[in-house]
Amino acid sequence: MNKGYAVDYIKAFGIANILTLTRMFLIPVFVIASVYGYHKFAFYTFVVAGITDFLDGFIARYTKNITDVGKILDPMADKVMLISIYVVLSLKSIGNLNTIPVWLTLLIIFRDVFIAIGGVIVFFTKDVNAILPSVYGKLSTVVQIIGASIILYCNAFGIKFAYIDELVYVVGFFTMLSGIMYLVKGVKSVI
């Protein structure tokens, strides 16, 4: 392969998008490590994925190279990673010291599916802005990430987390709140 062609491709596709793709490739690594009981390796994979998430956004904004591909890939990578984490954390059979109830994982999945379906409906009816991320959606994502980080860390280092029930309810509350707010925003946009 011509070296100049490879450099041109990277410039055109963007370093930020390459980092996003790297994060997507880390998802199965994380899941496989978790399923086979390599909880420390899974935790470190999660940390690396988090770093790529920060860097891709930073680089895209800093270089002013925000692409349409990145606008689709980045949130998709985030959602797939979060859902994968919560599915793994709800599996008692893989040796997780701390697990979350299946209902929380289902709530997160159904909220995301609900928002995706609602977004498509709104997109084809009226107001594209109704499907843009809201402060409630971003807050919910932050709470989900913090919750997952705490549990993954505790599982990786063999720490029994004493406040897991409270953490589960906080994550569940913010997940439901953001789903309700997206519903209200979507209904207002099509009425």
Buried (B, 14 or more C-beta within 10 A) or exposed (E): EEEEEEEEEEEEBBBBBBBBBBBBEBBEBBBEBBBEEBBBBBBBBBBBBBEBBEBBBEBBEEEEBBBEBBEEBBBEBBBBBBBBBBBBBBBEEBBBBBBBBEEBBEBBBEBBEBBEEBBEBBEEEBBEEBBEEBEBBEBBBEBBBEBBBBBBBBBBEEEEBEEBEEBBEBBBEBBEBBBEBBBEBBEEBEE
